Amino acid sequence: NVKIVSIRNSFDQGCPSYEVVAETLIHALKYYPILHENEAIKKWEKPPKGIVKINFDASINLNRMGYGVIIQDDDGFVLGGGGGFIDKRVLVHEVECIAFERSIKLTCQLNCYW
């Protein structure tokens, strides 16, 4: 497997947590799995009665950003949503602010006032 060979070639031989001199690939995969990074299980929670919940997120890649918005009522019913792309180089905190701004605009367009 080419992918495994490339991982093995750039593999760090030391394991600072266990003070092992020559760490094996099996050891790393067993004790440091990719999913181990995010142990928290997240699920959508309903907002209080009469309140809408706005979820938004954004991502950036070189000179382009993308964002997404979803608006749900207290029963989980989707009232609206949207998203888009903007060809612009921005920083991470800027793209989150743009996604937040777009989510508020969409909420107002749908007359989902709280």
Secondary structure, 3 states (H helix, E strand, C coil): CHHHHHHHHCCCCCECCCCECCCCHHHHHHHCCHHHHCCCCCCCCCCCCCCCEEEEEEEEECCEEEEEEEEECCCCCEEEEEEEEECCCCCHHHHHHHHHHHHHHHHHHCCCCC
